[in-house]
Structure formats: C-alpha cells, structure tokens
Amino acid sequence: MRPIFQADLINGPFGDPGVIVDLKFARRALLFDLGDLATLPTRRMLRVTDVFVSHAHMDHFAGFDRLLRVCLGRDTGVRLYGPPGFIAQVEHKLSAYTWNLVDNYEAAFVVEVHELHPDEHVERARFSSRLRFQREDEPGGAAPGGLLLEDPVFRVRARFLDHGIPCLAFRFEEGVHINVWKSRLEELGLPTGPWLTELRARVREDAPDATPVVVRWRDRDGSRERTFTVGELRAHVLELVPGQTVCYVTDVAWTAANARSITEFASGADLLFIEAVFLQADEDHATRKMHLTARQAGDLARAAGVREAVPFHFSPRYLEREPELRDEFECAWRGAPVGSAPGAAPPVRE
C-alpha cells in the first residue's frame, strides 16, 4: 500500500518543532506548527493549505510571517487552527504591518483562523487582503471528538494537553485506500476509465449498495454501456485497505492525565512525532520546564503501540550528546532490558 503523503520534520531534532505532511497527488501540504521555516523550500511552502499550531510560543509560531510573505498574492489563501486565544494572536501579527498597498494584488489572499476550545466549540474569523487584513468574525461551529478538518482522503483531529497552558496534539488520519483488481475487471470484461473515479467517490461517501454505477466505454464494436450497483463492484473489483495515521505531540508535562491522553490519542499510529527534550537524569529540570524526557517519550510511544516513532525538540544543552538522547528514547520505546539506558522511568505523577 502506497501512502498518499510524506511526513517529515521541518528542522533537525535541535531546531524549532514542526512537521510537514506533503500530499503527493493533491498539490497541497499541511504544516504542524509554525516555527523556523527557513529550511523549507519555497515550492513546498506554496503547497501549504492548512496549518495546525499547537500553541503560540515563539518557536511554534514565529514562522507565520515567513509563510505569509511567501504565499501572499496567490489566490488560495491559508487556513490556521489553534488553541484558545489564537484568533487574537493572528490578528495582532497581521496588525503589526502596514498594508496600504496590499489591495493592489490581483488576487485576494484570505487567512481563515479556527480556534478550538476544550468544550469542542470552534470560533472562526477571516482576514482578507481586500480589507487590509481587518478581522471579520464568522459563525462558530463544533469539532466533535476534536475533528478540525475532514477531507475526502484524510482528516485531522486535535487533543488538548497540558503545558502550563493549553497545548494541542494532532492526529492525521489517511482515508481508506480503494484499490482496483484489474484482473477482476478483465474477468467482467470491463475497462479502466473515469467511471472508476465515480465508483471510488461513491464508496468513500458510503453510498448504499443499491446505488447504480453506469460503465460506458468504446471499443472496435462501438459504444458500450453496462450498469452495476456499488455493492456488486465493491465486492468483485475493489480492495479496501485502511490508511495510515501520523500523530504529532510536543510541549507537554509528564503528568498522569497527559500520559493517559497521549497514549489513547496516539494508539496504533503508524508514525508518531514526539518531543524528547531532556535526558532522564535531568528529570527535575524537565518537570520545571513542563517537557518530556527521552525515556518518558519512549515509554509513551511504547504504551501507544506505534509502528514508528521519531523523537525531536531536543534541548540545545545536549548538542554534543545526541546519541544519548536517542539511545534513551529507543530503549524505552523498544522495551530494552533495564539498565541499557541511564536512569529508569519513575511513576507518572499527578
């Protein structure tokens, strides 16, 4: 099964946190956090349609200016999602600049901002270059189960965690892969063609089995047409394979509530990006800073049963000790024998 996306850290493990999910066949990309974007090529930044910001600390939000500067003038705009207070923070960013010439752009550039609250209420506002990015409040909505974005081929959910302030974790869920058995098409005497796109669309929207699908094509005998039902074609020529899942967790305190929430939220993920800021030997410092140690992060990855885990957001105090962080994380995640990494994970504290 080929995933429809590629997920990568924007910076190295010691750089500002951030992940880009590039949707291979859709000419679009998603960003998780907006720190330093200097290493992100312009061609990839121009693909960004949606940005999910965990919280507005500088290393997670300072890149908004660069994204805006690169993308301003295109006609697609960008959507932002963040925690309580996020709309006002975007508004202040935009109001820091003088926009007297921006209405000369041929295309209107619109920044749509979605602000998630713990009760799953979403506040919304838009900022258009046509109005020099003045705030326009829009009707709010709901995000049941933290669902922020639902697309025909993927969805993105959020989960509130504690970093001394509300901080969001994110879960990208690829939709079901709908594969076609060409050998079975041949058995039915059917060609490939645009009708398969319609069939996939009907299956994705969970159309009733009795829904008709008309197959039209031409061959040397002239125009041909046959009618099937969605149920018949689903059973005979399609293979439905679950999509892949990516989770992004950063800037969280080591508490029982956070540990339970992360383990549940990241459960079974194919890929987990998780902060591993300090070594376990510096646990007291990690507690004061409300960050995870590498061992704690590895323990969480193991408890969640993820297939692959990528630690990041390493503290610069360990610039010369990166292998220690990685070894500590790996031993915890893999359940290595006690003593194979310095220190042992203490009980989770409330």
C-alpha positions, 0 to 999 in steps of 0.5 A: 500500500502506497501512502498518499503523503510524506511526513517529515520534520521541518528542522533537525531534532535541535531546531524549532518543532514542526512537521510537514505532511506533503500530499503527493497527488493533491498539490497541497501540504499541511504544516504542524506548527509554525516555527523556523521555516527557513529550511523549507523550500519555497515550492513546498511552502506554496503547497501549504493549505492548512496549518495546525499550531499547537500553541503560540510560543515563539518557536511554534509560531514565529514562522507565520510571517515567513509563510505569509510573505511567501504565499501572499498574492496567490489566490488560495489563501491559508487556513490556521487552527489553534488553541484558545486565544489564537484568533487574537494572536493572528490578528495582532501579527497581521496588525503589526504591518502596514498594508496600504498597498496590499489591495493592489494584488490581483488576487485576494489572499484570505487567512481563515483562523479556527480556534478550538476550545476544550468544550469542542466549540470552534470560533472562526474569523477571516482576514482578507487582503481586500480589507487590509487584513481587518478581522471579520468574525464568522459563525462558530461551529463544533469539532466533535471528538476534536475533528478540525478538518475532514477531507475526502482522503484524510482528516485531522483531529486535535487533543488538548494537553497540558503545558502550563497552558493549553497545548494541542496534539494532532492526529492525521488520519489517511482515508481508506485506500480503494484499490482496483483488481484489474484482473477482476475487471478483465474477468467482467470484461470491463475497462479502466476509465473515469467511471472508476473515479465515480465508483471510488467517490461513491464508496468513500461517501458510503453510498448504499449498495443499491446505488447504480454505477453506469460503465460506458466505454468504446471499443472496435464494436462501438459504444458500450454501456453496462450498469452495476450497483456499488455493492456488486463492484465493491465486492468483485473489483475493489480492495479496501485497505485502511490508511495510515495515521501520523500523530504529532505531540510536543510541549507537554508535562509528564503528568498522569492525565497527559500520559493517559491522553497521549497514549489513547490519542496516539494508539496504533499510529503508524508514525508518531512525532514526539518531543524528547527534550531532556535526558532522564537524569535531568528529570527535575529540570524537565518537570520545571520546564513542563517537557518530556524526557527521552525515556518518558517519550519512549515509554509513551510511544511504547504504551501507544503501540506505534509502528514508528516513532521519531523523537525531536525538540531536543534541548540545545544543552545536549548538542554534543550528546545526541546519541544519548538522547536517542539511545534513551528514547529507543530503549524505552520505546523498544522495551530494552532490558533495564539498565541499557539506558541511564536512569529508569522511568519513575511513576507518572505523577499527578 
